[in-house]
């Protein structure tokens, strides 16, 4: 068996993995860093919503992985398969064993398309679309463009999922497209959410309910999509009532946007690094593994209860990097992550509600004096131009930009609510 050693081994080359690798390199020029990532293409996933809404191209979300990594970083184009934490070793699919002093685990989420019966047979045709994969996102825009009237369903599975607002973002963009064409009144738009509310933070849920009402959208909570028949244009939902009783309800559609169930990747679930729910078992403030002190986790596969967004990763990266450097220098780890996440909710083709919050649903905006519930044109510019620029030119390149996000900024707006 071939063996390699690295001071820091990173599993996953998405937003978290590349940012950690480049940030660590900027902080310390001498550390040997290895990153394991099978894909040659890196996607700016927050852009998928606006690709589906016709305001961005898929090409704009893509870069070559090789162009993003500092040349001194050893990139292994392979899959991590098993973890041997007692031996500080990860075995790759190719059979190569990589030993490490410190391990960072950030492989992202797994999209469980197969958990919805019939979905894989019809996805990408029969007006069954999804923004959640680069392979399917362009078909969403095709469906929205072609539809002139009828029933449009938008689904959200049980949490956690990446970017909890995304299932409804595309719904608002579609509704605004229909409105601009003067055909909104010819549609019955319905949001079928497996959860009990429009959004996990009540402060924003209340504001979003006004957006829903403005478009004439129907909300159906505790509705979990379990099966779909594309040719028959029928979706089956498991509906849970207030007593916990479940029944199956059938709905017909002319278009359906499906958000697939999501979970930690299988190789994480089956590993000694996982907690009972399958997530990388890490401390929610230090991001250090709860059992193995030389292992850290961040991003979507971590057990932390924050929203799984790129904005969360931006705040987690310095915590992981600084704590690894502290251990290398014989110091102790520090608590640094407060659960921050951000969800730019695209409420129309020109406005965004910038929802920012931390653990326990605390509203923590980055901008004082601005009501976080307002739908603003400046944040649409952010969504389409500013935030992607920050991602590619600051965060991914390993630079740090820390804009304070404070509960105090939202105090008077929360008290008015």
VENWOSUL-V899050 format. One line per field, one symbol per residue. psi: psi as a letter, one per 40 degrees, with the letter a starting at -180 (. if undefined). Layout:
psi->???
This chain:
psi->hiiiiidhhhhhfadddddddddddddheehhhhhhhdhehhhgdeeddeddeeeiidddeiihddedhhdehhhhgihhdihgddefihhideehhhiidihhhgeaihhgdeehhedddeheiffhiheeiddeddddddddddheiahhihihiiiiihgeedddddddddddddddefedeeihhhhhhdieidiehdddddddddddddefihhhifhhhdihhddefhhhihhhaeeeiiihhhhiidihhhhiiiiiiddddeieeiadeeihgiheddeiiedheehiiiadeieieihgidddddddddddddddddddeeiiiiheheehiighhgeaeeihhghhiaifehhgiehiehheeihiddddddddddddddddecddeeihhhhhhhdddedddddd.
